[in-house]
């Protein structure tokens, strides 16, 4: 049960969750304590009922069919209002550049479980506009330091927290944490601390360095591959 007694304690009034490896099992964690997740969502529903400005959402880059399948499979539908859940839809796709739209269609045809990782950023911006939230009122809870961490820092620019046990980079397990980011356990205690603003303020300098270092590595690898092709040609 939440210990939050008044709206003045809410440093975050809008909590946005990823789905796989955050609320339900995924590639990184085949098993998740769903009873703990149910408790978290029940407490969040209680905050929504008590405080008019507080809301929580679930956002995933899955198609509607794939996303809903996971909500039903793990029993989450009873905890989250239908209009608080967002999966990739036609309206979003129509708003994308033609090249991005065609790439999505190609990916989803090859793999129905494909996820559009940028989708979260568009939804975050839409939620902020619809409900008049300032950036500092919002937080994204994810697990991937690249697609949910760096993307959020770069695009929607709200704060984010990463589930420690499912920490990943581009979908692959990442053992070491990046200093000065917010890492949490999948517990109500940590979620409540996040909402109350009790974690240290994050600093994204090392996240930026991590991103630039990785991009440099990828560029170097691409240069080596190109050189080898040229030599072999």
C-alpha positions as CSV (number, residue, x, y, z in Angstrom):
1,X,0.0,0.0,0.0
2,X,1.2,3.5,-0.8
3,X,2.5,5.8,1.9
4,X,1.9,8.9,-0.3
5,X,-0.7,11.0,1.6
6,X,-1.0,14.2,-0.4
7,X,-0.5,15.3,-4.0
8,X,2.3,17.6,-2.9
9,X,4.4,14.4,-2.4
10,X,4.1,13.5,-6.1
11,X,7.3,14.6,-7.9
12,X,6.2,12.4,-10.9
13,X,2.6,12.6,-11.9
14,X,2.9,10.5,-15.0
15,X,4.5,7.1,-15.0
16,X,5.0,5.3,-18.3
17,X,6.0,1.6,-18.4
18,X,7.5,-0.4,-21.1
19,X,6.1,-3.9,-21.4
20,X,8.5,-6.8,-21.9
21,X,11.2,-7.2,-19.3
22,X,9.6,-4.4,-17.4
23,X,6.1,-5.7,-16.4
24,X,6.1,-9.1,-18.1
25,X,8.7,-11.7,-19.1
26,X,10.8,-11.0,-22.2
27,X,14.1,-11.8,-23.9
28,X,16.2,-10.8,-20.8
29,X,14.0,-12.3,-18.1
30,X,12.0,-15.5,-18.9
31,X,10.3,-15.2,-15.5
32,X,9.0,-12.2,-13.7
33,X,7.3,-12.0,-10.2
34,X,3.8,-11.1,-11.5
35,X,2.4,-10.9,-8.0
36,X,4.8,-8.0,-7.4
37,X,3.8,-6.4,-10.7
38,X,0.1,-6.8,-9.8
39,X,0.8,-5.1,-6.5
40,X,2.6,-2.2,-8.2
41,X,-0.2,-1.7,-10.6
42,X,-2.8,-1.9,-7.9
43,X,-1.0,0.8,-5.9
44,X,-0.8,3.0,-9.0
45,X,-4.5,2.6,-9.5
46,X,-5.0,3.7,-6.0
47,X,-3.0,6.9,-6.6
48,X,-5.1,7.6,-9.7
49,X,-8.3,7.3,-7.7
50,X,-7.0,9.7,-5.1
51,X,-5.1,12.3,-7.1
52,X,-6.7,13.8,-10.2
53,X,-3.4,14.7,-11.9
54,X,-1.8,11.3,-11.5
55,X,-1.8,8.7,-14.3
56,X,0.1,5.7,-15.5
57,X,0.5,4.2,-18.9
58,X,1.9,1.1,-20.7
59,X,3.7,1.7,-24.0
60,X,5.3,-0.8,-26.3
61,X,6.5,-0.9,-29.9
62,X,4.7,-4.1,-30.6
63,X,1.8,-4.3,-33.0
64,X,-1.7,-4.1,-31.4
65,X,-2.2,-7.8,-31.8
66,X,1.2,-8.8,-30.3
67,X,0.9,-6.3,-27.5
68,X,-2.6,-7.3,-26.4
69,X,-1.6,-11.0,-26.6
70,X,1.1,-10.3,-23.9
71,X,-1.2,-8.3,-21.7
72,X,-3.8,-11.1,-21.8
73,X,-1.3,-13.9,-21.3
74,X,0.1,-12.3,-18.1
75,X,-3.2,-11.0,-16.6
76,X,-2.5,-7.3,-16.9
77,X,-5.6,-6.2,-18.7
78,X,-7.6,-5.9,-15.5
79,X,-5.1,-3.4,-14.0
80,X,-4.7,-1.0,-16.9
81,X,-7.4,1.0,-18.6
82,X,-7.7,0.4,-22.4
83,X,-7.0,4.0,-23.2
84,X,-3.8,4.0,-21.2
85,X,-2.2,1.3,-23.3
86,X,-0.4,2.1,-26.5
87,X,0.8,-0.2,-29.3
88,X,1.9,0.7,-32.8
89,X,-1.2,1.7,-34.8
90,X,-2.1,2.9,-38.3
91,X,-2.3,6.6,-37.2
92,X,1.3,6.5,-36.0
93,X,2.5,4.8,-39.2
94,X,0.7,7.3,-41.4
95,X,2.6,10.1,-39.6
96,X,6.0,8.5,-40.4
97,X,8.2,9.3,-43.4
98,X,7.4,7.0,-46.3
99,X,10.8,5.3,-46.1
100,X,10.3,4.6,-42.3
101,X,6.8,3.3,-43.0
102,X,8.0,0.9,-45.7
103,X,10.8,-0.3,-43.5
104,X,8.3,-1.0,-40.7
105,X,6.1,-2.9,-43.1
106,X,9.0,-5.0,-44.3
107,X,10.2,-5.8,-40.7
108,X,6.7,-6.7,-39.4
109,X,6.1,-8.9,-42.5
110,X,9.3,-10.8,-41.7
111,X,8.8,-10.9,-38.0
112,X,5.3,-10.3,-36.4
113,X,7.1,-9.7,-33.1
114,X,9.1,-6.8,-34.4
115,X,9.1,-3.7,-32.1
116,X,9.3,-0.1,-33.3
117,X,11.5,1.3,-30.4
118,X,11.0,4.9,-31.5
119,X,7.2,4.6,-30.9
120,X,7.6,5.2,-27.2
121,X,9.0,8.6,-27.8
122,X,6.1,9.7,-29.9
123,X,3.6,8.5,-27.4
124,X,5.4,10.2,-24.5
125,X,5.2,13.5,-26.5
126,X,1.5,12.9,-27.2
127,X,0.7,12.1,-23.5
128,X,2.5,15.3,-22.4
129,X,0.5,17.4,-24.9
130,X,-2.9,15.8,-24.2
131,X,-2.7,15.9,-20.4
132,X,-0.6,19.1,-20.1
133,X,2.4,17.4,-18.3
134,X,5.7,19.2,-18.0
135,X,8.7,17.1,-18.8
136,X,9.7,17.0,-15.1
137,X,6.3,15.6,-14.2
138,X,7.0,12.4,-16.3
139,X,9.2,9.3,-16.0
140,X,9.6,6.3,-18.3
141,X,10.4,2.9,-16.7
142,X,12.2,0.7,-19.1
143,X,15.2,-1.7,-19.1
144,X,17.3,-1.0,-22.3
145,X,19.9,1.8,-21.8
146,X,20.0,2.4,-25.6
147,X,16.4,2.2,-26.9
148,X,14.7,3.5,-23.7
149,X,17.5,5.3,-22.0
150,X,19.4,7.2,-24.8
151,X,16.4,7.6,-27.0
152,X,14.5,9.2,-24.1
153,X,17.4,11.5,-23.3
154,X,17.7,12.4,-27.0
155,X,14.1,12.7,-28.1
156,X,11.3,13.1,-25.5
157,X,13.8,14.4,-22.8
158,X,11.9,13.2,-19.8
159,X,13.6,11.3,-17.0
160,X,13.8,7.5,-17.1
161,X,14.6,4.6,-14.8
162,X,15.9,1.2,-15.8
163,X,14.9,-2.2,-14.3
164,X,18.2,-3.4,-12.9
165,X,17.7,-7.2,-13.3
166,X,16.8,-6.8,-17.0
167,X,19.4,-4.2,-17.9
168,X,20.2,-4.3,-21.6
169,X,21.7,-2.4,-24.6
170,X,20.0,-2.9,-27.9
171,X,18.2,-6.0,-26.6
172,X,21.4,-7.7,-25.3
173,X,22.2,-8.2,-21.7
174,X,24.4,-5.5,-20.2
175,X,26.1,-6.5,-17.0
176,X,27.6,-3.2,-15.9
177,X,25.5,-0.2,-15.0
178,X,26.2,3.3,-16.3
179,X,27.0,5.6,-13.4
180,X,24.6,8.4,-12.5
181,X,21.6,6.9,-14.1
182,X,18.6,5.7,-12.2
183,X,18.3,1.9,-11.7
184,X,15.5,0.3,-9.8
185,X,14.2,-3.1,-8.7
186,X,10.8,-4.3,-9.8
187,X,9.2,-3.5,-6.4
188,X,6.6,-1.0,-5.1
189,X,9.2,0.4,-2.7
190,X,11.4,1.6,-5.6
191,X,8.5,2.8,-7.8
192,X,7.2,4.8,-4.9
193,X,10.6,6.3,-4.3
194,X,10.7,7.3,-7.9
195,X,7.3,8.9,-7.8
196,X,8.3,10.9,-4.7
197,X,11.6,12.0,-6.2
198,X,13.8,10.3,-3.6
199,X,16.5,9.0,-6.0
200,X,19.5,11.2,-6.8
201,X,19.0,13.4,-9.8
202,X,20.4,11.6,-12.9
203,X,23.4,12.9,-14.8
204,X,23.5,11.9,-18.5
205,X,27.2,12.7,-19.3
206,X,28.3,9.1,-19.1
207,X,25.3,7.9,-21.1
208,X,26.3,10.3,-23.9
209,X,29.9,8.9,-23.7
210,X,28.6,5.4,-23.8
211,X,26.5,6.1,-26.9
212,X,29.3,7.9,-28.7
213,X,31.8,5.2,-27.9
214,X,29.5,2.5,-29.2
215,X,28.7,4.5,-32.4
216,X,32.5,4.9,-32.9
217,X,32.9,1.1,-32.6
218,X,30.2,0.4,-35.1
219,X,31.7,2.9,-37.5
220,X,35.1,1.4,-37.1
221,X,33.7,-2.1,-37.7
222,X,31.9,-0.9,-40.8
223,X,35.1,0.7,-42.1
224,X,37.0,-2.6,-41.6
225,X,34.3,-4.6,-43.4
226,X,34.3,-2.1,-46.3
227,X,38.1,-2.2,-46.5
228,X,38.1,-6.0,-46.6
229,X,35.5,-6.1,-49.3
230,X,37.6,-3.6,-51.3
231,X,40.7,-5.7,-50.9
232,X,38.9,-9.0,-51.8
233,X,37.3,-7.3,-54.8
